[in-house]
Amino acid sequence: MFDCKPARAPTLYFIGVTTTRSSIMRVFPLWAKELGIEADIRGIDLPLHAPDGDYRRVVRFLKEDPLSMGALVTTHKLDLFRSCRDLFDEIDPFAETLGEVSCLSKRGGRFRAHAKDPISSSLALAHFVPEGFWRAHGGEVLLLGAGGSALAMSLYFARETSGGDRPGKITIANRSRPRLDEAARKLSGLSPEVEFAFVHGPAPEDNDRLVKALPPYSLVVNATGLGKDAPGSPTTDAVDYPAHSLVWEINYRGDLLFKDQAERQRAAKDLHVEDGWIYFIHGWTQVVAEVFDIPIGGALLERLSGLAKGAGQEATP
């Protein structure tokens, strides 16, 4: 369990499962120097679906320790928000809508909860989904996993500012029914122009059938954490992708079996296969900007991205 020792210098925390394996541990010191801030980074590893008491202990520490500046939360976004909601002085609208927290910060003596994934996922998707893609081809979206990332992407796709370029149908598939039911509660009725379907699929073979049923020019996303937080893939080696589709592995490190499975069909099916590196960059820069109250964009974002690439993208744990 995390040792709640008071920070000796301004510190940004990373709440996850295997934080020491992340490139951010090498990247953040370079970013801090570029941004002109004196700050450390420290990981907090908790097991999947940790007890509520563990989440509350960590969050109380971050709230009360003067030099603990804030945190990025991954994997535990939904569980941490549910168990610690009463500890936050402010909750942003995305966090309220999604019932999750991906960023903790302090401002004016107030402890704040943010959901940054709708912003970071939209920036990452804009990087590889061609403009006008949905309007031109009529494909669908299949989100494997019903966690915070899948909910954030759904919110992005259903946004009113899309100008009509959005998928007509989004299917969310998940192994456990309670989390799937929660996703349905939050997303049903979100947009009259997007049909949502929620499918309980306990086995990878169930996901294979969903992938095969998609029309061409669709998007399939691994939002399960499998490959990073736990071994495996949400699909089997027999998965059969629709032609001309986009496949997004939102992880950038670990045993990325899902990405490997898609890569084998890249040429034959004319697939675009994307990993999670750009998502990683946007996710972290959004949090750093919020925690340290520093606008990050344009040329500065490009410099930070270049520093991260120079530090090396991890392909394995």
Buried (B, 14 or more C-beta within 10 A) or exposed (E): EBEBEEBEEBBBBBBBBBBEBBBBBBBBBBBBEEBEBEBBBBBBBBEEEBEEEBBBBBBBBBBEBEEBBBBBBBBBBBBBBBBBBEBBEBBBEBBEBBBBBBBBBBEEEEBBBBBBBBBBBBBBBEEBBEEEBBEEBBBBBBBBBBBBBBBBBBBBBBBEEBEEBBBEBBBBBBBEEEBBBBBBEBBEEBBEEBEBEBBEBEEBEBBBBBBEEBBBBBBBBBBBBBBBBBEBBBBBEEBEBBEBBBBBBBBBBBBBBBBBBBBBBEEEBEBBBBBBBBBBBBBBBBBBBBBBEEEBEEEBBEBBBEBBEEBEBBEEE
